Amino acid sequence: MRRHIHNFETLTHKGVTDEAIDNGIQAAEVRRCKKCKHEALFLMNKKGDWFPLFEEEESNERDILLA
């Protein structure tokens, strides 16, 4: 099964609280995949690196059968 690679575009920028800044989060934004429309929250750390808040698990045929 071939894994879909998301092609995200930014939808909105979110405000960051003082507490989040104290914990190393500098910015947040919601992004949507242009192809499948999946939305995810991305955070930026002090180094300027963006990363998704939640990692997606790879699904496989067995996951579908168990559901």
N, C-alpha and C positions, 0 to 999 in steps of 0.2 A: 504494500500500500504506500503510495507516494504522499509525503507530508506536504501540506500547503505552507508556503512561505508568505507571511503577511507583508503587505506593502502599506504601511501606516501613513496616514496624513493627520495633521493636528486639527482637532475640532474646536477645542476651547482651552484656555489657560485658566488654572484654578489658583485661588489665593492660598498662601501657605501661612500657617499659624506660627507664632513665636516659638511654641513648643516644638513644632516640626523643624524649624530652623536650628534650634538648640540641639536637635538630634541629627543634624547634618543634611537635611532636605532643603534645597535652595529654591526649587520650582516644581510645579506639577502641571500636567496637561492631560486631557483626554484625547486619545487618537483612535481613528477608525481605519480598518483595512479597506482599501479601495476595491478589492475583489469580493471578499465575503461579508463585508460590513461588520465584522467583529470589532467591538470597542474595548479598549483597555486603558487603564490609568498608568501613566509613566511619570517617574520622579527623577529629578536631577540632584546629584550629590555635590559636595563641596568642590570636587575635581572637575565638575562640568559634564560628567558622564550621565547619560539617560539610561534608565532601566525600567522594565515593567514592574508594577507593584506585585503582581502574581505571575508566577511561571506557569506556562501551559504544559499540561502533561500530554505526551503523545498518546493518541488513542490507537487501538488496533482492532482487528476483527473480533478478538476474544472479548474486548470491552463491550462491543455491541451485543454479542451473544449473552453476556452476563446481565446486561440492562434489561 
